[in-house]
Amino acid sequence: MKPNLKESNTRMLTIFYDGKCPLCSAEMRSLKKHDKENQIALFDLHHPELKQRYPDLNFSKAMKILHGYYQGQVLLGLEVTHRAWTLVGRGFWVAPLNWPILKNISHWFYLLIAKHRHPISTMLAKALKIEASNCEGKSCTHKEPKCQAEN
């Protein structure tokens, strides 16, 4: 997967996230609140222009594991999370995720959470009153995709 070269991206990191996942969306909103220098661009995987703007991005793979572009490289999973929070000056929140002993355990745990994020999000959205416009059954969806597409 390579960034679309026609796209002018002045930001340092582009994150592709599941906008239909309340937990994912809540983290992205929190991340952007801390992004005072606007270094991070968010792109909802459900945005209608995804294939047009990022033709090399594999939707199925991106739905399984968080994807990001950082300085011409692809980052996956906790690499994206670590880079994003570091860029906004909160790297200490996620630093333990990269410690040698915890790195493999945290990666495994992340993959497990990512795989089951919709039922987990449904439960947490209801319990913690996380913004979600439709949480019924085993998944949550937004009526309209909440996307901050790059300009």
KOLSE-993650 format. One line per field, with one value per residue: x, y, z of N, C-alpha, C in turn; residue in one letter; residue number from 0. Coordinates in steps of 0.1 Angstrom, whole numbers, plus 5000, padded with zeros to 4 digits. Each point is the difference from the previous one (the first is absolute). Layout:
BEGIN
nx = (X	...)
ny = (Y	...)
nz = (Z	...)
cax = (X	...)
cay = (Y	...)
caz = (Z	...)
cx = (X	...)
cy = (Y	...)
cz = (Z	...)
type = (A	...)
seq = (NUM	...)
//
This chain:
BEGIN
nx = (5008	4998	5004	4988	5009	4988	4999	4997	5009	4996	4991	5005	4987	4996	4989	4999	4988	4994	4994	4997	5012	4991	5006	5000	4988	4997	5008	4994	4988	5004	5004	4990	4994	5009	4995	5007	5009	4989	5006	4987	4999	4987	4999	4987	5001	4989	5009	4990	5009	4998	4993	4993	5000	4997	5002	5011	4991	5003	4988	5000	5012	4996	4989	5011	5008	5002	4997	5012	5001	5012	5002	4989	4998	4996	4991	5001	4988	5007	5007	4988	4995	5011	5001	4987	5000	5010	4994	4990	5012	4994	5012	5001	4988	5007	5010	4993	4992	5011	4998	5012	4998	4996	5010	5005	4999	5005	5009	5002	5001	5008	5006	4999	5004	5009	5002	4998	5005	4993	5001	5013	5000	4992	5007	5012	4995	4994	5010	5008	4988	5008	5002	4988	4997	5006	4996	4998	4996	5007	4994	5009	4991	5006	4990	5010	5008	5007	5003	5012	4995	5012	5005)
ny = (4988	5009	5011	5005	5000	4999	4994	5013	4994	5011	4991	4997	4998	4990	5001	4987	5005	4991	5009	4987	5002	5000	4989	4996	5004	4995	4990	5000	5002	4991	4992	5003	4998	4990	5000	5008	4992	4994	4991	4997	4992	5001	4987	5002	4987	5006	5009	5006	5009	4990	4992	5011	5004	4988	4999	5002	5006	4990	5002	4987	5002	5011	4992	4993	5009	5009	5008	5004	5012	4997	5012	4996	4997	4987	5004	4990	4999	4994	4997	4999	4993	4993	5000	4997	4992	4995	5001	4996	4995	4989	4999	5007	5004	4999	5006	4995	5005	5008	4998	4995	5000	5013	5003	4987	5001	5012	4995	4989	5008	5008	4990	4995	5011	5002	4988	5003	5010	4994	4988	5001	5006	4990	4991	5005	5001	4989	4993	5005	4997	4992	5011	4996	5002	4989	4996	4991	4990	4995	5010	5010	5009	5008	5009	5009	4996	4999	5008	5000	5002	4996	5013)
nz = (5000	4991	5006	4997	4991	4995	5011	5002	5007	5006	5004	5012	5005	4992	5007	4997	5004	5008	4992	4997	5005	5009	5004	4987	4997	5012	4997	4988	5006	5009	4990	4993	5011	5000	4988	5008	4995	5001	5007	5004	4989	5001	4997	5000	5003	5006	4999	4993	5004	5009	4991	4998	5013	5004	4987	5006	5007	5006	4996	4995	4996	4995	4997	4997	4994	5009	4990	4997	4995	5001	4995	4992	5012	4999	5009	5009	5004	5010	4988	4994	5010	5001	4986	4999	5010	4994	4988	5008	5003	4997	4995	5011	4995	4988	5006	5011	4990	5000	5013	5000	5013	5000	4991	5002	5013	4999	4991	5007	5012	4993	4994	5013	5005	4991	5001	5013	4993	4991	5004	5001	4988	4996	5007	4996	4988	5002	5004	4991	4993	4993	4994	4997	4987	4999	5012	4992	5007	4991	4994	4999	4996	4992	5001	5003	4990	5011	4990	5003	4988	4995	5001)
cax = (4992	5007	4991	4997	5009	4993	4995	5010	4998	5010	5000	5010	4994	4986	4994	4988	4993	4987	4991	4988	5004	5000	5012	5010	4997	5002	5015	5005	4996	5009	5013	4999	4999	5014	5008	5000	5008	4993	5010	4994	4988	4992	4991	4991	5001	4987	4998	4998	5011	5012	5007	5005	5011	5010	4997	5008	4996	4991	4989	4998	5011	5000	4990	5005	5011	5001	5010	5004	5012	5009	5012	5002	5000	4988	5000	4988	4996	5005	5010	4992	4996	5012	5005	4990	5000	5013	4999	4992	5006	4994	5006	5002	4988	5001	5014	5001	4996	5012	5010	5003	4992	4985	4996	4993	4987	4991	4996	4991	4988	4994	4994	4988	4990	4996	4992	4987	4998	4986	4992	5006	4996	4986	4999	5006	4993	4988	5005	5007	4993	5008	4992	4997	4986	4992	5006	4990	5006	5014	5009	4996	5003	4996	4991	5008	5014	5007	5013	5008	5008	5010	4997)
cay = (5012	5013	5012	5005	5010	5012	5007	5008	4998	5008	4995	4990	4987	4998	4988	4994	4994	4996	5010	4994	4994	5011	5000	5005	5014	5008	5001	5009	5013	5004	5003	5013	5010	5002	5002	5015	5004	4994	4991	4988	5000	4988	4996	4989	4989	4999	5012	4996	5003	4992	4993	5010	5007	4990	4988	4989	4996	4988	5003	4989	5000	5012	4997	4990	5006	5014	5004	5014	5004	5010	5004	4991	4986	4994	4996	4991	4997	5008	5009	5012	5006	5006	5012	5011	5006	5006	5013	5010	5003	4991	4987	4993	4992	4988	4996	4986	4991	4997	4994	4986	4989	5002	5002	4989	4998	5011	4999	4989	5005	5010	4993	4994	5011	5005	4990	5001	5014	5005	4996	5007	5014	5001	4999	5011	5012	5000	5001	5013	5011	5005	5005	4991	5003	4988	4988	4989	4987	4998	5011	5014	5007	5014	5002	5006	4998	5011	4999	5012	4997	5011	5010)
caz = (5000	4999	4999	4987	4997	4995	5012	5007	5015	5008	5014	5002	5002	4996	5007	4994	5011	4999	5006	5005	5013	5010	5007	4991	4998	5012	5001	4989	5005	5011	4994	4993	5011	5004	4988	4999	4988	4988	4994	4997	4992	5003	4988	5003	4990	4993	4991	4986	4991	5004	4989	4990	5005	5005	4992	5004	5014	5000	5010	5009	5009	5008	5010	5010	5008	4998	4991	4999	4991	5008	4992	4989	5005	5005	5014	5003	5013	5011	4995	4997	5013	5007	4993	5001	5014	5001	4992	5007	5013	5010	4997	5013	5002	4993	5000	5004	4989	4993	5008	4994	5005	4998	4986	4994	5008	4997	4986	5000	5006	4990	4990	5005	5002	4986	4994	5007	5004	4999	5012	5011	4999	5003	5014	5006	4996	5009	5014	5003	4993	4989	4989	4989	4997	4999	5007	5002	4997	5002	4994	5000	4987	5000	4989	4990	5004	5005	4994	4998	4989	4998	4990)
cx = (5009	4991	4997	5009	4994	4995	5011	4997	5011	5001	5010	4994	4986	4996	4987	4993	4986	4990	4987	5002	5000	5013	5012	4998	5003	5015	5005	4996	5009	5014	5000	5000	5014	5009	5000	5007	4994	5010	4994	4987	4992	4992	4992	5000	4987	4997	4999	5012	5013	5007	5006	5013	5012	4998	5009	4997	4991	4990	4999	5012	4999	4989	5004	5010	5001	5012	5004	5011	5008	5013	5004	5000	4987	5003	4988	4998	5005	5011	4993	4996	5012	5005	4990	5001	5014	5001	4993	5005	4995	5006	5002	4988	5001	5014	5001	4997	5012	5011	5002	4991	4985	4996	4992	4987	4990	4995	4989	4986	4992	4993	4987	4989	4996	4990	4986	4996	4985	4991	5006	4996	4985	4998	5005	4992	4987	5004	5006	4994	5009	4991	4999	4985	4992	5008	4990	5006	5015	5009	4994	5003	4996	4991	5007	5015	5006	5014	5007	5010	5010	4995	5010)
cy = (5012	5011	5004	5012	5013	5008	5008	4999	5007	4995	4989	4986	5000	4987	4996	4992	4996	5009	4995	4993	5012	5002	5006	5015	5008	5002	5011	5014	5005	5003	5014	5012	5004	5004	5015	5005	4994	4991	4987	5002	4987	4998	4988	4990	4999	5012	4996	5002	4992	4994	5010	5007	4991	4987	4988	4995	4988	5001	4989	4999	5012	4999	4990	5006	5015	5003	5014	5002	5010	5001	4989	4985	4997	4996	4992	4999	5010	5010	5014	5007	5006	5012	5012	5007	5007	5013	5011	5002	4991	4986	4992	4991	4986	4994	4985	4990	4995	4994	4986	4989	5001	5001	4989	4998	5011	4999	4989	5004	5010	4992	4993	5011	5005	4990	5000	5014	5004	4995	5007	5015	5002	5000	5012	5013	5002	5003	5014	5012	5006	5003	4989	5001	4987	4988	4990	4987	4999	5010	5013	5006	5015	5002	5006	4997	5013	5000	5014	4996	5011	5009	4999)
cz = (5000	4999	4986	4997	4995	5012	5007	5015	5007	5014	5001	5000	4995	5006	4993	5011	4996	5006	5005	5014	5010	5008	4992	4998	5012	5002	4990	5004	5011	4995	4993	5010	5004	4989	4997	4988	4987	4992	4995	4992	5003	4987	5004	4989	4992	4992	4986	4990	5003	4989	4990	5006	5004	4993	5005	5014	4999	5012	5010	5010	5010	5011	5010	5010	4996	4990	5001	4990	5008	4992	4990	5004	5005	5015	5002	5015	5010	4996	4997	5013	5006	4993	5002	5014	5003	4993	5008	5014	5011	4999	5013	5003	4994	5000	5004	4989	4992	5008	4996	5006	4997	4986	4993	5006	4996	4985	4999	5005	4991	4989	5004	5002	4986	4994	5005	5004	4999	5012	5012	5001	5004	5015	5007	4997	5009	5015	5003	4993	4989	4988	4989	4997	4999	5005	5003	4997	5002	4993	5001	4986	5002	4988	4988	5004	5005	4996	5000	4988	4998	4989	4989)
type = (M	K	P	N	L	K	E	S	N	T	R	M	L	T	I	F	Y	D	G	K	C	P	L	C	S	A	E	M	R	S	L	K	K	H	D	K	E	N	Q	I	A	L	F	D	L	H	H	P	E	L	K	Q	R	Y	P	D	L	N	F	S	K	A	M	K	I	L	H	G	Y	Y	Q	G	Q	V	L	L	G	L	E	V	T	H	R	A	W	T	L	V	G	R	G	F	W	V	A	P	L	N	W	P	I	L	K	N	I	S	H	W	F	Y	L	L	I	A	K	H	R	H	P	I	S	T	M	L	A	K	A	L	K	I	E	A	S	N	C	E	G	K	S	C	T	H	K	E	P	K	C	Q	A	E	N)
seq = (0	1	2	3	4	5	6	7	8	9	10	11	12	13	14	15	16	17	18	19	20	21	22	23	24	25	26	27	28	29	30	31	32	33	34	35	36	37	38	39	40	41	42	43	44	45	46	47	48	49	50	51	52	53	54	55	56	57	58	59	60	61	62	63	64	65	66	67	68	69	70	71	72	73	74	75	76	77	78	79	80	81	82	83	84	85	86	87	88	89	90	91	92	93	94	95	96	97	98	99	100	101	102	103	104	105	106	107	108	109	110	111	112	113	114	115	116	117	118	119	120	121	122	123	124	125	126	127	128	129	130	131	132	133	134	135	136	137	138	139	140	141	142	143	144	145	146	147	148	149	150)
//
